[in-house]
Structures are given as structure tokens and as C-alpha cells.
Amino acid sequence: RAEQIMVAGTATDVVFELNDASNRTRYFTLPEWQQSIDEEVPEVPEDVLLRVLGPDLAAEVVATRAEVNAAAKPEREAEMAAEREVEREAKIEKASRFHVHFGAGRLGMGLVVPAISASGIAFTIVQRSKPKWRYLFEKGLAAREKAQKPMPGLTEKEEEVEAWATGLDITSNEEVVVHNVQLITPEMAPEHMPPKSIILGDNPEMLHGVASRATSFSCSLGSGMIEALLPQLEKLPERPPDDQPLLFACENDHNAVYDLKQRLKDKVFVVDCMVDRVCTGREITENGIGVQAEPWGGSIVILEPGVTARIPFSSKVATVPATEREAQYLSNRKLSLVNGMHTVLAFMTLVKEYDEGGKEREYVLMKYDRMTREEQRMCEAWRAARIAELVQEYTSENLVAWHGVSTREEAWDVLLDYADYTLSERFAKVDDLVSRVLGGGVSNRWLTRLRPVEVWMSGREG
């Protein structure tokens, strides 16, 4: 029978009330009936079909279903077997992958390592030996040794896995983003590496065994990248390009990445990456590593369009452009509308607050939502000029295609939204420092991030 069912005091669609072979009452809406009838293998039991469609139509549906199932069974079984084999091989391949990340600084722990962990790949972090890290390792290794005492009834491998429960956590804004990271020294690296670990040390000989296991690498080391990586990676054997491990360089100095790429071209395939997340602090304690960062989770753009496999980052964070030109655009958009606007805020802060005769102190970056309207207009002018320069360089036609919009006006709006979100949501939600933003030098930041826009605008006046 058909009747109207009341749910939470509100009338829903007309539904059919039916009893199945076990005399249980079931309800079906008309769209559900139609969906069941249209499906190749309906979920509706045959006795229900009989009651709803009558004997003739029900018999036709049942007969058609049987014919379709009989015809499709051998082909479908072969197809499913092939799918299972592909899935099995993919799982084995993923399980055998081992990733090594170099650098446990703010950006590494606030963006890169959480993205690696979220991908599910086993990894270790290599960090140079420094006092705070040595203290952390002394405390952590003492706990590990205690946990590794013989455990009755467990095999050697089971004991090792059990000992992995003594790791530390990595947090971002007090939220755990990587759980249970083990502390290991190169000389005591186990035969079976734990899923997540940190290795303290900078001796290339000791670390060679770990590096030689890796199927991929990444780094976020800043200015010390080449000096730190060459001794570790130049000892790897020469291989054809297709067989080389990948090194995802999550650095802001793309010229240095290119230099490293040339030096390691016979051994490691270096992949340049654009990284974007404001990470303002990192604290090392007995309980783990805490990073202070903007609420937005960040982005990693792979600047090698041909690299689509073996990417060790979560797809929620990583983007792979379709072409080299699009990759250049995404990189320059970030440099202009994120790094560049950061620099604009830093100089505006100094103009407003710097006291030439006062004591040295830190200056917290101005926030767009707390500016006067005149100051906001200054930001908006810099933003508009930077967007116009991007549009001229990459063309409206390309931007329309890359952003999936229909008109150049919509493409412009996409860039405006990106810049406005950066100013009013990202930058405004974190206390950043002028000293960090201008860490490359005040004159350098002016010459590389502000002066080029001024020159471009001046050239348009004529």
C-alpha cells in the first residue's frame, strides 16, 4: 500500500510499504523503485518485484536479470581478477616504497612531513645533530631501550614492532598531524624500518645505508641544501633516468635547486617544487615537535609536469600541473601574491612603526583587517598591479583554461579572490614577523620583490 510517512513532523515523499519473505516491513520511494529496476543487478528481492510489478512484468525482469548475469559472469570474473591483480601489485609497490626527507625545520615539519605521512608511505626524517635534538634523542632512546627489553612470547620482529609504540608526535597548532614517530640513530637503524622515524646525524658514511634504501627523497633545508645533500647523495650509484630515485626539492631558492639537479643528474632525478605555507615557529620538547603555522594546511606544486607517479605527498596538498607553462604560472603566482604581498606588508609595517632612535625589537606584521582604509587601499593597489602583471605575462586565454572559467573577467576574479584570501584570511590569522619576511636582507627583498613591480608599472605609463 502507498501512504505518506511522517519523519520528524515533516511529510516526505509517498512511499510503498511492503513486507518481505520474513514478514519484515520495508519502505521504498518511487525513485528508489525506478533506480532498482534500472540497475543491472537490482537489490530488490524477487518476492518484492512480484508484489509491485505483478507476475508478468516481474517474470520478465527476473528473466532479463538472469540472462544478463549469465552472459556477464565469465567476462566479469576475468575483469575482476585482472583488477585484483593490478590492485595487489599497486599495494605491494606502495608497501615497498621508502622515503627519506632531509630537514626538520618549520616548513619541513609544518607542511612537507605531514603531507608525506598523509600519503601512507613509510618514511624517515634526517636531521643534523644539534643540542635540542640531542636532548630529545637522549630522552626518546632511553624510553626505546626500555621498551625493547625481551618480551616473553614475542618473535624478534614482533618485539621490534612493539617497541615502535614509544614514538613522539608532530603537531601543527597543537593538533597532531603525524603520530608515533620513532627516534633512531644511523648506527642502530633496524633491519625493518618503522613506518615513521627521525634519524639524528650528519655523518655521510653512517647515513649511506639509510639513503641507499630510499626509493624517493625530499628536502626543505633552505640555504644549506646543497652543502647538506651532496655528501649524502653523491655516493649513490649511477642509474638511467627512469630508474633514478626522485628528490622532491621543497625549497624557495629555485636556482639552487637547478644547480643541485645538474650535480646529481646521473644519480638522482631532482624535482623542483613550489611550497606554500606560513610557518612561524617550531618547538622541540620531550613529548614531540610542535609547529606554529597559519590555519590553512598549505600547498605543494610539483614543477615537473611529467612527474605523476611515485609522488610521496597527499593528493590533498600536492598539485601536478599539466604543462611546464602552467607550472611556471603557479610558481610565479605564489611568489608574487604570497611572498610579494608579504614583503609589501613588511615594508608598510616598518614605515608605520620603525623608530630609528629606539631600541631594537621585533615588529609584528600589519594585518589587512586591522588597517585603516587608506592602508588597505595601498595593499589593494599592490595586489592589482601584481595581478595585472601576471595576466600580461601568461595571457587571459591561458588563465581561462587553467582555472576552468569562461571569460577573462572571471579569470581576473579568480586571481583577485586568491589575493584577497591570502591577505584577509591567511596573513590575518597568524602573527608573523618582519624579521622573518625580510630574512633575506632588506635591500634584497626590495630589489627582488617590490622594485620589479614598480619598474613594470612605470613602463606602462608611456
C-alpha positions as CSV (number, residue, x, y, z in Angstrom):
1,R,0.0,0.0,0.0
2,A,1.1,3.6,-0.6
3,E,1.0,6.1,2.2
4,Q,2.6,9.3,3.3
5,I,5.2,8.8,6.0
6,M,5.9,11.5,8.7
7,V,9.5,12.0,9.7
8,A,10.3,14.4,12.4
9,G,6.9,16.0,11.9
10,T,7.5,16.7,8.2
11,A,5.8,14.9,5.4
12,T,8.2,13.2,3.0
13,D,7.6,11.6,-0.5
14,V,4.9,9.0,-1.0
15,V,6.4,5.6,-0.2
16,F,5.4,2.0,-0.7
17,E,5.2,-0.2,2.4
18,L,6.0,-3.9,1.7
19,N,6.6,-7.0,3.7
20,D,9.4,-9.3,2.6
21,A,9.6,-13.1,2.8
22,S,10.5,-12.7,6.5
23,N,7.4,-10.5,7.1
24,R,9.7,-7.5,7.8
25,T,8.3,-4.1,6.7
26,R,10.3,-2.2,4.2
27,Y,9.6,1.2,2.6
28,F,10.5,2.3,-0.9
29,T,10.0,5.7,-2.6
30,L,9.1,5.8,-6.3
31,P,12.6,7.0,-7.3
32,E,14.1,4.1,-5.3
33,W,11.9,1.7,-7.2
34,Q,12.9,3.1,-10.6
35,Q,16.6,3.0,-9.6
36,S,16.2,-0.6,-8.6
37,I,14.5,-1.6,-11.8
38,D,17.1,0.3,-13.9
39,E,20.1,-1.3,-12.2
40,E,21.8,-4.2,-13.9
41,V,21.5,-6.3,-10.8
42,P,18.7,-4.9,-8.7
43,E,18.8,-5.2,-5.0
44,V,15.0,-5.6,-4.8
45,P,14.2,-9.2,-3.8
46,E,12.1,-11.2,-6.3
47,D,9.1,-11.5,-4.0
48,V,9.0,-7.7,-3.8
49,L,9.2,-7.4,-7.6
50,L,6.3,-9.8,-7.8
51,R,4.2,-7.8,-5.4
52,V,4.9,-4.5,-7.1
53,L,5.0,-5.4,-10.8
54,G,2.7,-8.4,-11.0
55,P,3.6,-11.8,-12.3
56,D,4.1,-10.9,-15.9
57,L,6.4,-7.9,-15.6
58,A,8.2,-9.4,-12.6
59,A,8.9,-12.6,-14.6
60,E,10.3,-10.5,-17.5
61,V,12.6,-8.6,-15.1
62,V,13.8,-11.7,-13.4
63,A,14.4,-13.5,-16.7
64,T,16.3,-10.5,-18.1
65,R,18.4,-10.3,-14.9
66,A,19.3,-13.9,-15.1
67,E,20.3,-13.6,-18.8
68,V,22.5,-10.6,-18.1
69,N,24.2,-12.2,-15.2
70,A,24.8,-15.4,-17.0
71,A,26.3,-13.6,-20.0
72,A,28.4,-11.2,-18.0
73,K,29.7,-13.7,-15.4
74,P,32.8,-15.2,-17.2
75,E,33.8,-11.8,-18.6
76,R,33.2,-10.0,-15.3
77,E,35.2,-12.7,-13.4
78,A,38.2,-12.2,-15.7
79,E,37.9,-8.5,-15.4
80,M,37.7,-8.6,-11.6
81,A,40.7,-11.0,-11.5
82,A,42.7,-8.5,-13.5
83,E,41.6,-5.6,-11.3
84,R,42.5,-7.5,-8.2
85,E,46.0,-8.3,-9.7
86,V,46.6,-4.6,-10.5
87,E,45.4,-3.6,-7.1
88,R,47.7,-6.2,-5.5
89,E,50.7,-5.1,-7.4
90,A,50.0,-1.5,-6.5
91,K,49.7,-2.3,-2.9
92,I,53.0,-4.3,-3.0
93,E,54.7,-1.4,-4.8
94,K,53.4,1.1,-2.3
95,A,54.4,-1.1,0.7
96,S,57.9,-1.5,-0.6
97,R,58.5,2.3,-1.1
98,F,60.6,4.1,1.5
99,H,61.0,7.8,1.6
100,V,63.8,9.9,3.2
101,H,63.2,13.6,4.0
102,F,66.0,15.9,4.9
103,G,65.4,18.8,7.2
104,A,63.2,19.2,10.3
105,G,62.7,22.9,10.3
106,R,59.5,24.9,10.4
107,L,58.4,24.3,6.8
108,G,59.5,20.7,6.8
109,M,57.6,19.8,9.9
110,G,54.7,22.2,9.2
111,L,54.0,21.2,5.6
112,V,56.2,18.6,3.9
113,V,56.4,15.9,6.5
114,P,52.6,15.9,7.3
115,A,52.0,15.7,3.5
116,I,54.3,12.7,3.3
117,S,52.7,11.0,6.3
118,A,49.2,11.5,5.0
119,S,50.2,9.7,1.7
120,G,50.7,6.5,3.7
121,I,54.3,5.9,2.5
122,A,56.9,4.7,5.1
123,F,59.5,7.5,5.7
124,T,62.3,8.7,7.9
125,I,63.4,12.3,8.6
126,V,67.1,13.1,8.6
127,Q,68.1,15.9,11.0
128,R,71.5,17.3,11.8
129,S,72.8,16.8,15.3
130,K,72.1,20.0,17.4
131,P,71.8,20.4,21.2
132,K,68.0,20.4,21.4
133,W,67.7,17.4,19.1
134,R,70.4,15.5,21.0
135,Y,68.4,16.1,24.2
136,L,65.2,14.9,22.6
137,F,67.0,11.8,21.3
138,E,68.6,11.0,24.7
139,K,65.2,11.0,26.3
140,G,63.5,9.2,23.5
141,L,66.2,6.5,23.1
142,A,66.1,5.8,26.8
143,A,62.4,5.1,26.5
144,R,63.0,2.9,23.4
145,E,65.7,0.8,25.1
146,K,63.3,0.2,28.0
147,A,60.6,-0.9,25.6
148,Q,63.0,-3.2,23.7
149,K,63.7,-5.4,26.7
150,P,62.9,-9.1,25.8
151,M,59.2,-9.7,25.8
152,P,58.1,-13.3,26.5
153,G,56.2,-15.0,23.8
154,L,57.0,-12.5,21.0
155,T,59.2,-13.1,18.0
156,E,62.2,-10.8,17.3
157,K,60.2,-8.9,14.6
158,E,57.1,-8.6,16.9
159,E,59.3,-7.2,19.7
160,E,60.6,-4.6,17.2
161,V,57.1,-3.6,16.2
162,E,56.1,-3.4,19.8
163,A,59.0,-1.1,20.5
164,W,57.7,1.3,17.9
165,A,54.9,2.3,20.3
166,T,57.4,4.6,22.1
167,G,57.5,7.4,19.4
168,L,56.7,11.1,19.6
169,D,54.1,13.2,17.8
170,I,54.4,16.2,15.4
171,T,51.8,18.8,16.0
172,S,50.6,21.8,14.0
173,N,48.9,24.5,16.1
174,E,48.6,21.9,18.8
175,E,46.8,19.4,16.6
176,V,48.6,16.1,16.0
177,V,49.5,15.8,12.3
178,V,52.0,12.9,12.5
179,H,51.7,10.3,15.2
180,N,54.2,7.9,16.7
181,V,57.5,8.9,15.0
182,Q,60.4,6.8,16.2
183,L,63.8,8.1,17.2
184,I,66.8,6.3,15.5
185,T,70.5,6.8,15.2
186,P,72.2,5.7,11.9
187,E,74.4,3.2,13.7
188,M,71.4,1.4,15.2
189,A,69.0,1.6,12.3
190,P,66.9,-1.6,12.5
191,E,66.6,-4.2,9.7
192,H,62.9,-3.4,9.4
193,M,62.5,0.4,9.5
194,P,59.4,1.6,11.3
195,P,56.7,3.3,9.3
196,K,57.7,6.8,10.6
197,S,61.1,7.8,12.1
198,I,63.6,10.5,12.7
199,I,67.4,9.8,12.3
200,L,69.8,12.2,14.1
201,G,73.2,12.5,12.4
202,D,75.2,14.2,9.7
203,N,77.9,11.6,9.0
204,P,77.5,10.5,5.3
205,E,79.1,7.1,6.0
206,M,76.6,6.3,8.7
207,L,73.6,7.6,6.7
208,H,74.6,5.9,3.5
209,G,72.8,2.7,4.5
210,V,69.6,4.5,5.0
211,A,69.8,6.6,1.9
212,S,70.6,3.6,-0.3
213,R,67.3,2.0,0.9
214,A,65.2,5.0,-0.3
215,T,63.0,4.9,-3.4
216,S,62.5,8.7,-3.1
217,F,63.7,11.7,-1.2
218,S,62.6,15.2,-0.3
219,C,64.2,18.2,1.4
220,S,63.4,21.5,3.0
221,L,66.8,22.8,4.1
222,G,67.0,26.4,2.9
223,S,70.3,27.9,2.1
224,G,72.2,24.9,3.3
225,M,70.6,22.5,0.9
226,I,73.5,21.7,-1.5
227,E,76.1,21.5,1.3
228,A,73.9,19.1,3.3
229,L,72.7,16.9,0.4
230,L,75.7,16.4,-1.9
231,P,77.7,14.4,0.7
232,Q,74.7,12.1,1.3
233,L,73.5,11.6,-2.3
234,E,76.6,11.7,-4.5
235,K,77.6,8.3,-3.0
236,L,74.5,6.7,-4.7
237,P,75.2,4.6,-7.8
238,E,74.7,6.0,-11.3
239,R,71.4,4.9,-12.9
240,P,69.4,5.6,-16.1
241,P,66.9,8.5,-15.6
242,D,63.9,6.2,-15.4
243,D,65.4,4.1,-12.6
244,Q,66.7,7.0,-10.5
245,P,65.1,7.8,-7.2
246,L,63.2,11.1,-7.1
247,L,64.3,14.0,-4.9
248,F,61.4,16.5,-4.4
249,A,63.1,19.8,-3.5
250,C,60.7,21.8,-1.4
251,E,62.8,25.0,-1.4
252,N,62.2,28.6,-2.2
253,D,65.6,29.0,-3.9
254,H,64.8,27.5,-7.3
255,N,68.2,28.5,-8.8
256,A,69.9,26.4,-6.1
257,V,67.6,23.5,-6.9
258,Y,68.6,23.7,-10.6
259,D,72.3,23.7,-9.5
260,L,71.6,20.5,-7.4
261,K,69.8,19.0,-10.3
262,Q,72.8,19.3,-12.6
263,R,75.2,18.0,-10.0
264,L,73.1,14.8,-9.3
265,K,71.8,14.3,-12.8
266,D,73.4,10.8,-13.2
267,K,72.2,9.5,-9.8
268,V,69.0,11.3,-8.6
269,F,66.2,12.9,-10.5
270,V,65.7,16.3,-8.8
271,V,62.1,17.6,-8.9
272,D,61.6,21.3,-8.2
273,C,58.6,22.0,-6.0
274,M,56.8,25.2,-5.0
275,V,55.8,25.2,-1.4
276,D,53.3,27.5,0.3
277,R,52.5,27.6,4.0
278,V,53.4,30.3,6.5
279,C,55.1,28.5,9.4
280,T,56.3,30.9,12.1
281,G,57.7,28.7,14.8
282,R,58.9,25.3,15.9
283,E,59.3,23.9,19.4
284,I,61.2,20.8,20.4
285,T,60.1,19.1,23.7
286,E,60.3,15.7,25.3
287,N,56.8,15.0,24.0
288,G,57.4,15.9,20.4
289,I,57.8,18.6,17.9
290,G,55.3,21.5,17.7
291,V,54.9,23.9,14.8
292,Q,53.1,27.2,14.8
293,A,51.6,28.0,11.4
294,E,48.7,29.6,9.7
295,P,45.4,27.6,9.9
296,W,45.4,26.8,6.1
297,G,47.1,23.5,5.5
298,G,49.3,24.6,2.7
299,S,50.2,23.5,-0.8
300,I,53.0,21.8,-2.7
301,V,53.1,22.2,-6.5
302,I,55.2,19.8,-8.5
303,L,57.0,21.9,-11.1
304,E,57.9,18.9,-13.3
305,P,54.6,18.2,-15.3
306,G,55.8,14.8,-16.4
307,V,56.2,13.5,-12.9
308,T,52.9,11.9,-12.0
309,A,53.9,8.6,-10.4
310,R,55.8,8.0,-7.1
311,I,54.7,11.3,-5.6
312,P,55.2,11.0,-1.9
313,F,52.7,13.7,-0.9
314,S,49.0,13.5,-0.1
315,S,46.8,14.5,-3.0
316,K,45.0,17.0,-0.8
317,V,48.2,19.0,-0.6
318,A,50.1,18.2,-3.9
319,T,49.2,19.6,-7.3
320,V,50.7,18.4,-10.6
321,P,50.3,21.0,-13.4
322,A,49.6,19.7,-16.9
323,T,52.2,21.7,-18.7
324,E,55.5,23.5,-17.9
325,R,53.9,26.8,-18.7
326,E,51.2,26.2,-16.1
327,A,53.8,25.2,-13.6
328,Q,55.7,28.4,-14.1
329,Y,52.5,30.4,-13.7
330,L,51.5,28.6,-10.4
331,S,55.1,29.2,-9.1
332,N,55.1,32.9,-10.0
333,R,51.6,33.5,-8.8
334,K,52.7,32.3,-5.4
335,L,55.9,34.3,-5.5
336,S,54.0,37.5,-6.4
337,L,50.8,37.3,-4.5
338,V,52.1,35.5,-1.4
339,N,55.8,36.2,-1.0
340,G,55.5,39.6,-2.7
341,M,52.5,40.7,-0.7
342,H,54.2,39.5,2.5
343,T,57.0,41.9,1.6
344,V,54.6,44.7,0.9
345,L,53.2,44.2,4.4
346,A,56.7,44.1,5.9
347,F,57.7,47.4,4.4
348,M,54.4,49.0,5.3
349,T,54.9,47.9,8.9
350,L,58.4,49.4,9.0
351,V,57.2,52.7,7.5
352,K,54.5,52.9,10.2
353,E,56.2,51.6,13.3
354,Y,60.0,51.8,12.9
355,D,61.7,54.1,15.4
356,E,65.2,55.0,14.2
357,G,66.3,56.1,17.6
358,G,64.5,53.4,19.6
359,K,65.7,50.0,20.9
360,E,65.9,47.1,18.6
361,R,62.8,45.0,18.7
362,E,60.6,42.6,16.7
363,Y,57.9,44.1,14.5
364,V,54.7,42.1,14.0
365,L,53.3,42.3,10.5
366,M,50.3,44.5,10.0
367,K,47.0,42.7,9.3
368,Y,44.8,43.7,6.5
369,D,41.6,43.6,8.6
370,R,43.1,45.9,11.2
371,M,44.4,48.6,8.8
372,T,42.9,52.0,8.1
373,R,41.0,52.2,4.8
374,E,43.9,54.2,3.3
375,E,46.4,51.4,4.2
376,Q,44.0,48.8,2.8
377,R,43.9,50.8,-0.5
378,M,47.7,50.7,-0.6
379,C,47.6,46.9,-0.3
380,E,44.9,46.6,-2.9
381,A,46.9,48.8,-5.3
382,W,50.0,46.5,-5.0
383,R,47.7,43.4,-5.3
384,A,46.0,44.8,-8.5
385,A,49.4,45.7,-10.1
386,R,50.8,42.2,-9.4
387,I,47.7,40.5,-10.9
388,A,47.8,42.7,-14.0
389,E,51.5,41.7,-14.5
390,L,50.6,38.0,-14.2
391,V,47.7,38.4,-16.7
392,Q,50.0,40.1,-19.2
393,E,52.8,37.5,-18.8
394,Y,50.6,34.4,-19.0
395,T,47.7,35.7,-21.1
396,S,44.0,35.7,-20.4
397,E,43.5,32.7,-22.7
398,N,45.8,30.5,-20.7
399,L,44.3,31.7,-17.4
400,V,40.8,30.9,-18.5
401,A,41.9,27.4,-19.5
402,W,43.9,26.7,-16.4
403,H,41.3,27.9,-14.0
404,G,38.3,26.3,-15.8
405,V,36.4,29.6,-16.3
406,S,34.8,31.1,-19.4
407,T,35.9,34.7,-19.7
408,R,38.9,36.8,-18.9
409,E,36.9,38.8,-16.4
410,E,36.2,35.5,-14.5
411,A,40.0,34.7,-14.6
412,W,40.7,38.1,-13.2
413,D,38.2,37.5,-10.4
414,V,39.9,34.1,-9.6
415,L,43.2,35.9,-9.1
416,L,41.5,38.7,-7.0
417,D,39.9,36.0,-4.8
418,Y,43.2,34.3,-4.4
419,A,45.0,37.5,-3.4
420,D,42.2,38.7,-1.1
421,Y,42.0,35.3,0.6
422,T,45.8,35.5,1.2
423,L,45.6,38.9,2.7
424,S,42.4,38.7,4.7
425,E,42.3,35.0,5.7
426,R,45.9,33.6,5.6
427,F,48.0,36.5,6.7
428,A,45.5,37.9,9.1
429,K,45.2,34.6,11.1
430,V,48.8,34.4,12.2
431,D,51.3,36.7,13.9
432,D,54.2,36.9,11.6
433,L,57.4,38.9,12.0
434,V,59.1,41.5,9.7
435,S,62.4,39.9,10.5
436,R,61.3,36.6,9.1
437,V,59.7,38.0,6.0
438,L,62.8,40.2,5.3
439,G,65.2,37.5,6.4
440,G,67.0,37.5,3.0
441,G,68.0,41.1,3.6
442,V,66.0,44.4,3.5
443,S,67.7,45.6,0.3
444,N,67.5,42.2,-1.4
445,R,63.8,42.0,-0.6
446,W,63.2,45.5,-2.0
447,L,65.2,44.8,-5.2
448,T,63.7,41.4,-5.9
449,R,60.1,41.7,-4.7
450,L,59.0,45.3,-4.9
451,R,61.2,47.1,-7.4
452,P,60.3,44.8,-10.4
453,V,56.6,45.6,-10.0
454,E,57.4,49.3,-9.8
455,V,59.5,49.1,-13.0
456,W,56.7,47.2,-14.8
457,M,54.1,49.8,-13.8
458,S,56.4,52.6,-14.9
459,G,56.8,51.0,-18.3
460,R,53.1,51.1,-18.8
461,E,52.8,54.8,-18.1
462,G,54.1,55.6,-21.5
